[in-house]
Amino acid sequence: MQGKVVVMTGATTGIGRVAAAELAAMGARIVFVARNRSRGEATLELVRRRGPAQAHAMFYADLFSIEETKRIGAAIAAAEPRIDVLMNNAGAAFDRRELTEDGLERTFALNHMSYFVLTRVLRERLLAAGNARIINTASAAHRMGSLDFSDLQFSSGYGAFKAYGRSKLCNILFTRELARRLAGSGVTANSLHPGFVATRFADEGGSAGLLILRFLKHFALTPENGAKTMIYLATSAEAAGISGKYFDKCRPATPWSKAEDDVAAMRLWRESERLSGLHW
């Protein structure tokens, strides 16, 4: 990883923060997007401490917003001639259905659309690296998800776990279609399940389901263990050349059958293009 440029979202807490620190210690230069200033400054201090020889950088943006994600992607692209690894890791779950400024349900906006938009805006910098890797954090929770293309934003029947499961299903489908479109370019795209990890995820929710989830975190993996598959996909020679796969415990795994539906993957891609105004 010496001298490689790693761009990350979701790097200020949990598995993302662990991965940022470990990759910095391996010699990578970490460029990450933060929304919370104090957590961002703390992460920047951490990666500087773990990798003092590299000029790590932080950008602030609200990844709920399509325009903000475009803006920060353009700023990163202007600063970086090439990007060796893109880790799309931002994610959350919400008690209540609320819409972003773009009219998107928040879980869908952050957990899926930010991945799609940032990847598209950084495409040329990834291609410039020659053998870049795109890593999308999904989850086994995709098995709770389903796609209703007539109501992707949950105007009816909203539930925190249903919305989260849908967004994680989107992550895997997006990765499959992305890998298909990148075939032959040298750039790979894979998704992963980090495991059930004790992080800040869902700590702000007050619903019964999220309260139970917080209790179960007492029995969950540490962020250090949860970050292992992310780090493996970013660094491992074994993973070089593998694309379009879903990983669990540092190995390719078989997702739910709905996550292998290439027709749905293409339809989701086209809808994401329409919503973002960005075309591949």
C-alpha positions, -999 to +999 in steps of 0.1 A: +000+000+000+030+023+000+021+055-018-014+043-028-043+067-025-074+054-007-106+075-008-131+066+019-165+075+032-177+064+066-141+067+079-148+086+111-163+058+132-165+020+134-150-003+108-142+026+085-120+043+111-102+011+119-096+005+081-083+040+076-058+037+105-046+003+094-042+013+057-024+045+068+000+023+088+007+003+057+018+034+038-014+044+021-025+081+019-060+084+032-084+109+017-117+107+035-151+125+036-165+136+069-198+152+080-191+157+117-162+181+122-150+168+156-150+132+145-133+142+112-105+160+131-101+130+154-098+106+124-073+129+106-052+130+138-053+092+140-042+085+104-015+111+107-002+093+138-004+059+121+011+070+088+031+101+095+049+101+061+018+106+040-002+138+034-036+125+045-066+148+036-101+153+048-131+168+029-164+178+045-197+170+028-233+159+035-236+127+016-274+127+020-273+153-008-267+144-044-253+179-052-230+178-021-217+144-031-211+156-067-193+187-053-170+167-030-163+141-056-153+169-080-131+184-053-113+151-047-109+145-084-093+179-088-069+171-060-060+135-069-046+125-103-053+089-095-072+069-069-061+033-061-089+023-038-124+037-033-142+025-002-179+034-001-186+027+036-210+055+048-243+040+062-271+044+087-306+033+096-334+056+107-365+051+129-387+074+109-392+079+072-378+113+063-368+127+029-337+145+018-336+178-002-337+156-033-369+139-022-352+106-015-357+085+016-327+090+038-315+054+040-316+050+003-299+084-003-270+077+020-265+040+018-270+036-020-271+069-039-239+083-023-221+052-034-234+055-070-227+093-073-192+093-058-181+063-078-193+080-110-177+113-103-144+096-094-145+072-124-117+088-144-093+089-114-099+052-107-093+043-143-061+064-142-047+041-115-048+012-139-057-015-114-079+003-089-103-014-065-138-003-055-151-017-022-187-013-013-199-021+023-231-041+021-245-065+047-261-098+052-291-076+061-297-075+023-317-107+029-344-086+046-346-063+016-367-062-015-369-038-044-402-022-054-394+000-084-428+016-081-420+029-046-382+029-040-386+057-015-411+038+008-440+062+005-459+034+022-449+005+045-417+021+058-397+003+085-361+009+096-350-027+090-369-029+057-353+003+044-319-007+056-322-042+040-333-026+007-303-003+007-279-032+013-295-052-015-289-021-036-252-021-027-248-057-040-268-051-072-249-019-078-216-037-074-226-064-099-236-039-126-206-017-118-182-047-123-199-056-156-194-021-169-158-020-157-149-053-172-116-051-191-106-018-176-084-032-148-107-017-121-125-041-099-156-037-078-166-060-049-191-057-020-188-072+015-205-082+047-184-070+076-203-090+102-225-078+130-202-052+145-204-031+177-202+004+163-222+037+165-246+023+139-282+028+149-272+044+183-295+073+177-327+054+170-354+049+196-377+023+181-380-011+197-361-028+169-331-004+172-331-006+209-329-044+207-301-040+181-281-018+205-285-045+233-272-072+209-241-052+202-228-065+236-223-098+218-211-084+184-177-083+167-153-055+175-147-029+148-112-043+145-126-077+135-153-061+114-128-042+093-108-073+083-127-080+051-125-043+040-087-043+045-083-076+028-101-064-003-080-033-004-047-050+000-047-087-008-029-100-038-055-128-038-083-103-044-066-087-074-086-093-105-117-106-087-147-084-095-184-084-090-183-107-059-198-105-024-173-112+004-178-125+039-149-133+063-124-125+035-138-150+011-163-149-017-198-158-005-232-164-021-257-136-014-294-140-015-308-149-049-324-115-053-289-099-050-279-119-081-307-106-103-288-089-132-321-075-147-328-058-114-292-046-112-295-029-145-329-014-137-315+000-104-286+015-123-309+032-148-330+046-120-299+058-101-288+076-133-322+092-136-322+104-099-287+117-100-286+131-135-253+112-140-247+087-168-219+062-171 
